[in-house]
């Protein structure tokens, strides 16, 4: 299972773009990169998943360089409601794969 | 948008009692999971379930724990004899195949 490293915490002001980078040097060929968001006392929420290059959805963008040893979650124009813990996970995207959560990045949005 | 639901939202029980936590996964999903999160700690995997049997379980998932999918919609986690250290948020998740796992809102279990 590829280990991931991400900042423990980040602060940003409302309206800014926030980029959270995750390192995964030992990513395997079959591994995908998935980001989850968790608010206090709630379950993790799937944000985005990608394999290479760039993926964008209505919530975020995920940038993955060619070597795939890192990835960057980009949140455009954050608001106070984006204050949460963000987890980067790496693994096979087939079903039946347990998720191993780290401590994540605690993002605090400042008014 | 379909979502995973869990009941109850909060369960208080006495040590040694049995509890059943209930989940209704998203209807066309095939893979089901239970995780837990002790206050202030990481989300921990408990068990995965596919095709009516356990696929994988963690060290936490000992003989006191069991899971069941009694009908086509519910997915339950039973703790036979609760301990103080079982107090945590318990999250159910379901997954279609590839892609992400979708989590429920959780059940807060408090063991007194």
Interface residues (C-beta under 8 A of the other chain):
Chain A: X34 X36 X38 X41 X42 X43 X44 X45 X46 X49 X87 X93 X94 X95 X96 X97 X98 X99 X100 X101 X102 X103
Chain B: X4 X30 X31 X33 X35 X42 X43 X44 X45 X48 X50 X55 X56 X58 X89 X91 X93 X95 X96 X97 X98 X99 X100 X101 X102 X103 X104 X105 X106 X108
